[in-house]
Amino acid sequence: MASSESRSSPLLWIGGAILAVAAVIIGGYWIYIITAAEDMPVLLMVALLAIPVALAVLLVAAIRDRIISKKKENFLEVDN
């Protein structure tokens, strides 16, 4: 019998891809609006553009740490 994880994996990839595309579109529009503003101070513009970059770096770091820790997990009472 197949595990439920293997059956939902394609759905997770599709959902993640849709979410990533939507985030890129919204982020691109946000960057366009920020950079097109004429009266916005440069420091504020840099700070607003740094927010999505920082969030992306934190997300990648969390996913990377989770993948590394998942590879190291070893349950003694579970048959693999």
Secondary structure, 3 states (H helix, E strand, C coil): CCCHHHHHHHHHHHHHHHHHHHHHHHHHHHHHHHHHCCCCCHHHHHHHHHHHHHHHHHHHHHHHHHHHHHHHCCCCCCCC
